[in-house]
Amino acid sequence: MQMGRDIELEENPRKGGLRTMPFIIVNESFERVASYGLQTNMIIYLMTFYQMSAATGASILGIWTALSNGLAIVGAIISDSYLGRFRAVAIGSIFTLVGMIILWLTAMIPQLKPLPCPQFQHICNGATAVQLVILFSSFGFMSVGAGFVRPCSIIFGADQFEKKENTENQRLVDSYFNWYYASIGISTIFAVTIIVYIQDRYGWQVGFGIPVILMFFSVSMFLIGYPLYIKVKAKESLLIGLLQAAVAASKKRHTSLPLTDCDDCYHRPLESAVLEPLNDFRCLNRACMIQDPQRDLNPDGSASNPWSLCSVEQVESLKALLRVLPMWTSGIMIFVTTSQFSFSVLQTKTMDRHMFPQFEIPAASFSMFMIIALTIWITFYDRVLVPLLSKYIGLARGLSPIIRMGIGLIVSCVSMALSAITESIRRQRAIEEGHNDDPSALVNMSAMWFVPQYALLGVAEAAHAVGQIEFFYSLLPKSMSSIASAMYTIGTAMSSLVGSLLVSGVDWLTSTRGKTSWLSSNINRGHLDYYFWLLAFLSLLNFLYFLVVCRYYEPGNDRSCRLPHESEEQQCDYRLLTEY
């Protein structure tokens, strides 16, 4: 996340290149397997051994996910500005390993978790403060680790191909990205199938121990490759520059702006390609306005205090970020719907999960159907739908990003409605079979009923996420390309937090006056179907909000926009109306 491409490398012809890829890809793959292998089944562990309710467990897992994704921005800033990417990935991997070891110890040492609840006893002793601190510290270590590893690992791999004398660099980078994302997909499927199966079949001591071993190999492999890596030196982060622009504008909020155009009023470094600020978000122009050249500028023309005077380019970058925020907010709800796996695990655990007479799918492994559907949709869209649209309708690049985002929002709404209908049928059968007070009893209903809703969620996420990133990428300046991807990460973090607050709020509101909560741990007495109908309704409202937001965008050609597959001089698909 740096300004421009003028990065400083450790010059050594024997470093970098394909020889470093096994160390980097294996590190990230093992980290994903270990992390996702723990998260998928965690709701069962919290409810079984820490006597947490379904709502409390889901809220805690939502906060954990939000923290892991949100810290990615902090990790990126620290990496770019202070540590460098190699140190960031190494430190993050070690933090993740420590967190996993602590979590594994909670399964190994009986004193680190509450005593088992005696049979036929409805009220059990909850976890002590010390036990919760140890549990939450493991989550904290893993969140900090993810915050360093995930935003830096993929870029650190791309750094290994920064040698300008190699004419095949671009082809190698493309190949690296393909292998990197393929490894993530394979790792995720492995985590939600094999690791979850081990946890269900052999218990938590083995189920948590395997990820610890994998993470140990992840750290070891990454550190073994140390002599081979090209290491980009840390320098100022672009995000720091955006923050400086916001602070400078706030400091000068009472300063009057010039009434007419003034070439000498604004700070423009010699290398800057932006000459003067635009009129939209005009209040931010104060950040780059020179009040006293003797005080504000150094002899070489640079700002004496970058937190009081910024360049025009920094201000315009901040404006570009503000322009895409309305569309970014419309995408939060879709990730709230895709983060409801904790309750889905409780549902499928009460149903017949046999695919074959001798093979039963673990309850937490049903999310693999979402991953499979996501992969199939991306492949179908790229290899089949885009060529057909190009040939018969003339859409050479396929559907526009906004249309794809809209499709994702509608499909997610349908998925939540289908989830509500399916849960209503499951609950009704459980009651008819006399399982009102036994949430662990098996219902005479196949868990394959849940496959369509998982598949729809996979299609929704694939359509919306890819469209959203491409849309951001088209509106943000070239120097902010990495921000387009970072905004996706921030969106998932925000949605996890919103989902956690929503769960807590619904649980509190629906359990007042002694009533059974919709999100009761006994899902046969609760009403998960009502909760899914609420999510479907909120998703519909969000889609209507999305349509309103779209009115602020129109086809056009904006010099601040660009598409990733277009040259600089070509036009963009969309631009934000400058006055609203």
C-alpha angles and dihedrals in degrees: 000000000000134000108263124327102288094121124161117233135192099250111226122132091209094060131084129011131101093324089074096051099085091056094048098041094044089050093053094040094053091044090054094046092049096045099043091040088061099041099049097064098027096107090065092050093050094047095043103043104021096040091231122160119245091252094049092047092048091049092051092049090049091054090047091053092045091051093048093051096038094052089058088080092050090047092051092051094048091046095050096042106034122000106034121229098277094057091042093055092044094049092043092051091051092048090051091050091051091050092050092049090053091049091048090052090056087061094043101045115056093204091064094067135042121278114267115269111254116244116269090012112123098189116059133181110262127221118291122240091256092051092050092047090054092047094047092045088060089053090047094052091049092048092052089047092051090047090060101035105044101052094039106038098071093044091046088057091051089051089066089070097051094110105121094201091066107088093194094060096111093050091048092049091051090049091048093052091050092051092043095054092041089055091050091052093048091045093051093050090047090050097050093045115029099028092044090047090053090050092051096042104037103024136247098294090063093031092057094036095060093058089049090055091046091049091049089055089046092056093042094051093049094049093045089062093056097111091053101051129105104222120206111216117239119255137158115318122230089230089059088053091053090049091050090054092051093048093047092050090050092050091052097041092121094049117107118240120228112267094217136036111286121185094193097045097080132063111246118171114217093250093050117116093198112081104183137005121258123241099247114098084012093176089071091061088081089073092069097035115116111223101173116011092198092055102032101045135058120223090263091056097255122129113271090211115022090193090062102034125034134179123261088246092058091050093049090048089055090049091051089054092050091050093061096044095090091057091043092056091053090062098056095084095057091059090048088061094047091052096063094096094118092070092040089058090055090050099048090044089068095051140074104274099178116131089176129013092259099035127070122185114229111247093240093051096071089090086076087077088062091051091047092049090047091053093046092050094050091048093045093047095047099040103031115015099043094051090047093049090047093049101043106024102026097241098140094183096038125235117358118255092250093054091049091050090050091050090052092051093049094046091050089052091052090048092055091049090051090048090054093050093047093049091048090056093045093049093047091052091048090054093046090052091051099251096131094124099031111072091174095057116112116249119216092246133101118248087218085087086079096056095084093054091048090048092050091050089052092052091045094052093045094050096043101038097049091043092048095050091047091048092052090045090055095052102040121080118258092257089060098054093119090053089066090063093039091056089058089055092048089050092055090048092050092046091052090053092046090048091051092050090046092053092048092047095048092046092051097044096046095046097055120121092023095296122146111261119242086233096048117154085239096069091186090066095035126071110239086158090065090049092052090048087053090052090048090051093047089048090053091050089048090053090053088050088050090055090052091049090051089063088071090061128066137170111273147111116276120177090217092060133080138166120227094238097044131084120248095258096054124095127260125238096232142018132183117247105253096220121052 
